[in-house]
Amino acid sequence: MPPPPVPTRAPGTWDVIVVGAGPAGATAARVAAEHGCRTLLLERAAIPRYKTCGGGLIGASLAALPPGLPLKVYDTARQFTFALDGRRERTLTCATPTCAMVYRSELDSALTDAAAQAGAEVRDSTALTALEQEGDTVTVRTNRGDALHARAVVGADGSASRVSRYVGVRCAQVDLALEAEVPVDERTADRWRGRLLMEWGPLPGSFGWVFPKGDVCTAGVVAARGNPVALRAYKEDFLARQGLLGARPLHDTGHLTRCRHPDSPLARGRVLVAGDAAALVDHWSREGISYALRSGDLAGHAAARLVSAADEREAATAADDYGRRINEVLGVEMRASSVLMNLFTRNPGLVHTTVTRLPLAWRRLDAYIAGRTSVAGIMTAPLVRAATALTGARRGDVRP
Ligand SMILES: Cc1cc2nc3c(=O)[nH]c(=O)nc-3n(C[C@H](O)[C@H](O)[C@H](O)COP(=O)(O)OP(=O)(O)OC[C@H]3O[C@@H](n4cnc5c(N)ncnc54)[C@H](O)[C@@H]3O)c2cc1C
C-alpha cells in the first residue's frame, strides 16, 4: 500500500536526509524521492569515490538494481575455482553465468545519478558529524557547519558508521578485509578471464579471492579482526601464489566488514540504519551489496512512511515495521549464513569437499550465486543439515 501523501513541511526542513551514497544510501534516497519526499543525500567523499570492494554482483544484487541502470560489467564469472589453503584446487562451471564484475566507483555513481534523477538533491564532500532528535525533527550537523533538519534520517554511512553508533547497532562478527587492485598483462588477463577464485585460508573463517576485471584483477583476503600481522602475511603469500605481487597495485587498502547481532536495533526514533551501517552482511561470503540494495529499498519506503506519519505513535510503528521487514527478508538470510560460517570455521575441509565433490552441493551454491535460491535455501539441503548437526555448528554460536 503506498504511503499517504507527504504533508507540508516547515521551511528549511527536509523530508528525508540520507547519509552515505553507497548502494544502501543511493537506493534509499531514490526510493524516498520516488515517494515524493524532499530528499537530501549527503556523501562524505567527492563522487565518484573509491570503495574497497571486490565489486562482485551476485544474482540477488543484480535483481535489486533499478531497471536499466547504465553500468559497465568488466567480466562475468563462468567458472569458479575453489582451493583449500593453496591445495586441492578444482574448477566448476556455472549453469547460468551471472556473477558480474564491476567497479564500485562506477556502480555507486550510477545509483547516485538514479537518485538525483528521481529528484533527490546530492551533496558530496559533506559529512555528517553529529545528529540529535527533538519531537518530530532530526537535526544533522555537517563538517560544513550546517545544521540540517529532517522528518526522517537514513544512516547508510558504511561499516565505520556514526549513525550506527547513535542507533546502538551491535555486531556478532567483525572482520578485516585487505584487498589490492592489480593491473595484469594480457597473458594473466587471459588466464583469469571468466573465472573467479575462492581459496579457503589458513586463519579461522578466512578466505582469499581473485576477481577478474579484464586488465585488472581485484584480489584480497578476509579474516576475523584482531590478527592483522597474520592477515597481512596471508595476503602477501596469497597474492604471490596467484602471480599478482609483481605490478604496483592501483589500490591497496583495508576495510572492516561487520555482521549484526540478531537482536541489534535497526532504528532509533526517526533514524533508520541500512546496509553496512546496520551491519547487514553475509557471515560466510561477506557479500554485502545485495544486502545494501535491499535494505536501502526498505529504508526508503520506511522513511517515506515516517514523513507522512500523523503522530509519533504512527512514526514508531513505521520504524518498528522497518525492523520487522529487515528481519523477515534479510535476518533469515543472515541466520542461515551464520550457521554456514560456523560450519566453515570449524571444518573448512568439509565445506571444500562438499562444494567441489558433491554435484548437488555445487548446484545449490551455483543457484544461490545466480539468484535462484538464498543462503537459507542452501542450508535446508538434507546433507548440509546433517553436516551442521554433526559438527555442532548451530545458529547463535557465531564467533565474536
Ligand atoms: C574488501 C571487501 C570486498 C568486498 N567485496 C564484495 C563483493 O565482491 N560483493 C559484495 O556484494 N560485497 C562485497 N563487500 C561488501 C560491500 O562492499 C559492502 O557490504 C557494501 O559496500 C555496503 O554498502 P553500503 O552502501 O552500506 O556502504 P558503503 O558502500 O560503505 O557506503 C557508505 C558511504 O557512506 C559514506 N560516509 C561514511 N561516513 C559518512 C559521514 N559521516 N557522512 C556522509 N557520508 C559518509 C562513505 O564515504 C561511503 O560512500 C566487500 C567488502 C570488502 C571490505
The ligand as an SDF file (V2000), in Angstrom:
LIG
                    3D

 53 58  0  0  0  0  0  0  0  0999 V2000
   37.4740   -5.9860    0.7050 C   0  0  0  0  0  0  0  0  0  0  0  0
   35.9850   -6.1140    0.5460 C   0  0  0  0  0  0  0  0  0  0  0  0
   35.4830   -6.7680   -0.5670 C   0  0  0  0  0  0  0  0  0  0  0  0
   34.0900   -6.8760   -0.7320 C   0  0  0  0  0  0  0  0  0  0  0  0
   33.6220   -7.4680   -1.8630 N   0  0  0  0  0  0  0  0  0  0  0  0
   32.2900   -7.5820   -2.0580 C   0  0  0  0  0  0  0  0  0  0  0  0
   31.7980   -8.1420   -3.2600 C   0  0  0  0  0  0  0  0  0  0  0  0
   32.5450   -8.5040   -4.1630 O   0  0  0  0  0  0  0  0  0  0  0  0
   30.4370   -8.2390   -3.3930 N   0  0  0  0  0  0  0  0  0  0  0  0
   29.5850   -7.8090   -2.4200 C   0  0  0  0  0  0  0  0  0  0  0  0
   28.3660   -7.9590   -2.5850 O   0  0  0  0  0  0  0  0  0  0  0  0
   30.0300   -7.2300   -1.2910 N   0  0  0  0  0  0  0  0  0  0  0  0
   31.3660   -7.0820   -1.0920 C   0  0  0  0  0  0  0  0  0  0  0  0
   31.8300   -6.4550    0.0310 N   0  0  0  0  0  0  0  0  0  0  0  0
   30.8640   -5.8330    0.9540 C   0  0  0  0  0  0  0  0  0  0  0  0
   30.3850   -4.5000    0.3560 C   0  0  0  0  0  0  0  0  0  0  0  0
   31.4810   -3.7220   -0.0510 O   0  0  0  0  0  0  0  0  0  0  0  0
   29.5620   -3.7040    1.3790 C   0  0  0  0  0  0  0  0  0  0  0  0
   28.6680   -4.5510    2.0460 O   0  0  0  0  0  0  0  0  0  0  0  0
   28.7920   -2.5710    0.6850 C   0  0  0  0  0  0  0  0  0  0  0  0
   29.6890   -1.6100    0.2090 O   0  0  0  0  0  0  0  0  0  0  0  0
   27.8040   -1.8960    1.6520 C   0  0  0  0  0  0  0  0  0  0  0  0
   27.2330   -0.7660    1.0270 O   0  0  0  0  0  0  0  0  0  0  0  0
   26.7310    0.4830    1.9030 P   0  0  0  0  0  0  0  0  0  0  0  0
   26.0400    1.3760    0.9610 O   0  0  0  0  0  0  0  0  0  0  0  0
   26.0270    0.0020    3.0880 O   0  0  0  0  0  0  0  0  0  0  0  0
   28.0670    1.1560    2.4560 O   0  0  0  0  0  0  0  0  0  0  0  0
   29.2880    1.8090    1.6800 P   0  0  0  0  0  0  0  0  0  0  0  0
   29.4010    1.2660    0.3160 O   0  0  0  0  0  0  0  0  0  0  0  0
   30.4760    1.6550    2.5890 O   0  0  0  0  0  0  0  0  0  0  0  0
   28.8930    3.3320    1.5620 O   0  0  0  0  0  0  0  0  0  0  0  0
   28.8910    4.1650    2.6850 C   0  0  0  0  0  0  0  0  0  0  0  0
   29.1050    5.5890    2.2130 C   0  0  0  0  0  0  0  0  0  0  0  0
   28.9460    6.4560    3.3180 O   0  0  0  0  0  0  0  0  0  0  0  0
   29.9150    7.4950    3.2290 C   0  0  0  0  0  0  0  0  0  0  0  0
   30.0840    8.0330    4.5830 N   0  0  0  0  0  0  0  0  0  0  0  0
   30.7270    7.4790    5.6350 C   0  0  0  0  0  0  0  0  0  0  0  0
   30.6420    8.2820    6.7180 N   0  0  0  0  0  0  0  0  0  0  0  0
   29.9270    9.3600    6.3360 C   0  0  0  0  0  0  0  0  0  0  0  0
   29.5040   10.5350    7.0090 C   0  0  0  0  0  0  0  0  0  0  0  0
   29.7960   10.7480    8.3000 N   0  0  0  0  0  0  0  0  0  0  0  0
   28.7880   11.4590    6.3180 N   0  0  0  0  0  0  0  0  0  0  0  0
   28.4780   11.2570    4.9970 C   0  0  0  0  0  0  0  0  0  0  0  0
   28.8570   10.1460    4.3220 N   0  0  0  0  0  0  0  0  0  0  0  0
   29.5670    9.2100    4.9850 C   0  0  0  0  0  0  0  0  0  0  0  0
   31.1460    6.7840    2.7010 C   0  0  0  0  0  0  0  0  0  0  0  0
   32.0590    7.6910    2.1210 O   0  0  0  0  0  0  0  0  0  0  0  0
   30.5150    5.8390    1.6800 C   0  0  0  0  0  0  0  0  0  0  0  0
   30.4300    6.3980    0.4030 O   0  0  0  0  0  0  0  0  0  0  0  0
   33.2110   -6.3330    0.2270 C   0  0  0  0  0  0  0  0  0  0  0  0
   33.7210   -5.6690    1.3480 C   0  0  0  0  0  0  0  0  0  0  0  0
   35.0880   -5.5430    1.4980 C   0  0  0  0  0  0  0  0  0  0  0  0
   35.6320   -4.8040    2.6850 C   0  0  0  0  0  0  0  0  0  0  0  0
  1  2  1  0
  2  3  1  0
  2 52  2  0
  3  4  2  0
  4  5  1  0
  4 50  1  0
  5  6  2  0
  6  7  1  0
  6 13  1  0
  7  8  2  0
  7  9  1  0
  9 10  1  0
 10 11  2  0
 10 12  1  0
 12 13  2  0
 13 14  1  0
 14 15  1  0
 14 50  1  0
 15 16  1  0
 16 17  1  0
 16 18  1  0
 18 19  1  0
 18 20  1  0
 20 21  1  0
 20 22  1  0
 22 23  1  0
 23 24  1  0
 24 25  2  0
 24 26  1  0
 24 27  1  0
 27 28  1  0
 28 29  2  0
 28 30  1  0
 28 31  1  0
 31 32  1  0
 32 33  1  0
 33 34  1  0
 33 48  1  0
 34 35  1  0
 35 36  1  0
 35 46  1  0
 36 37  1  0
 36 45  1  0
 37 38  2  0
 38 39  1  0
 39 40  1  0
 39 45  2  0
 40 41  1  0
 40 42  2  0
 42 43  1  0
 43 44  2  0
 44 45  1  0
 46 47  1  0
 46 48  1  0
 48 49  1  0
 50 51  2  0
 51 52  1  0
 52 53  1  0
M  END
$$$$
